């Protein structure tokens, strides 16, 4: 009988954040952009219709310096726009009630000989955010970025709008594109990046690491540190993760923070092969929360990973030991995955013990009756038993489990598994 060497997917580690970052005031109350108090005049001739954007540095004391024209649809109006900007008066931006120095994009719309200030896209986005119209602010920002993809001011406003709209991943992606985040937005950006880093760890380790590193560069706080440790583990940088998380664990004061850090440290210690530290950290978790099964799951997932690696290397004896160890560590919590893995490991050996494989598979099915892969393992195992016993009852068991596995695979949209099952059905000995 043809042996199947399907690799069982190991359970993913779910990284838990330390909790919400320090409260960050609502944007509308935290930061207000600079504004024109009185528009200046110009003695320059106006060439005609067009829109000119002038960058102005508005200082905290209300003084200002015209920097340059950054956009213009009619170069003939540039000189007039620069003079108007120079002769205007401004209200400085504020952080809370404190005036601060920032850049202001002064947009002037020329229409014949008339000239009027335009809100400018940044001002429009800002107004939408203040009005809590986050979806509209996002649409406005994306439209502006279609013309100027790397505009740092618009990217940051986009990140803010997405953050308050609940799209943390998109917010982090926007802030990640900004080389120098405005200091008034750094706490919010760091929080978005840290949260997104933890969320991305399982599916996109490289992205997780990039987000976490950016977060830490903006705010060297507990959440950014935690996110970096999680990302390093996802990238199998276990020594780095230990160096990142261990000092944070030593400083942690709340039980919640200690548990979150211990869970990640346990993953890092297991990955690095440090059994002594793994056992000590597992004991810490149990002491902090006697009802917790996190340590058992961590050990079980570690053995599942080793089992998958051994299967890929065709070291089926070692794989079987690892899957058995996973089941011994966490029992019912990983019974389906561990016993399905053990069944396939036994089936993949040079001389399979089909009865033994069947016993593993039946344990898996008992724990997960509607698991397609477990039912597939049972069907293959019963087919092997039938090839020796030639009992019609054993053949019927094989057909029953394979048909159920096929139905479950199709219902889940797993066409690849369904094809394997149907091929197995065709090859049942007569």
BELPEMO-V154095 format. One line per field, one symbol per residue. phi: phi as a letter, one per 30 degrees, with the letter a starting at -180 (. if undefined). burial: I if it has 24 or more other ideal C-beta (glycine too) atoms within 12 Angstrom, else O. A space follows every 50 residues. Layout:
# BELPEMO-V154095
phi->???
burial->???
This chain:
# BELPEMO-V154095
phi->.ddccecddddddcdcddjddeeceeedcdbbddbddbddcbcddcdldl bbccdbdcdddjdabdcadcaacaedcdddddddddddcbcddbciccdb dbcbcdccccbicdbbdcdidddddedddddhcdddddddddddddcbec ddddddddedddeddjcddddddddddcdbdeedcddddddddddddddd edcbeddeddddddeddcadcddddddddddddecicddddddddddddd ddcdddddddddddddddddddidddddddddddddddbeddcddddddd dddddddddddddicddddddddddddddbhddbedddddddddddddde bdcddddedddddddddbeccdddddeddddddddddcdhdddddddddd ddddddddddddicdddeddddddedcded
burial->IOIIIIIIIIIOIOIIIIIOIOOIOOIOOIIIIIIIOOIIOIOIOIOOOI IIIIIIIIOOOOOIOIOOIIIIOIOOIIIIIIIIIIIIOIIIIOIOOOOI IIIIIIIIIIOOOOIOIIOIIIIIIIIIIIOOOIOOIIOIIIOIIOOOOO IIIIIIIIIIIIIIIOIIIIIIIIIIIIOOIIOIIIIIIIIIIIIIIIII IIOOIOIIIIIIIIIIIIIOIIIIIIIIIIIIIIIOIIOIIIOIIIOIIO OIOOOOIIIIIIIIIIIIIIIIOOOOIIOOIIOIIOOIOOOIOIIIIIII IIIIIIIIOIIOOOOIOIIIOIIIIIIOIIOOIIIIIIIIIIIIIIIIIO OIIIOIIIIIIIIIIOIIOOIIIIIIIIIIIIIIIIIOOOOOOIIOIIIO IIIIIIOIIOOOOOOOIIOIIOOIIOOIOO
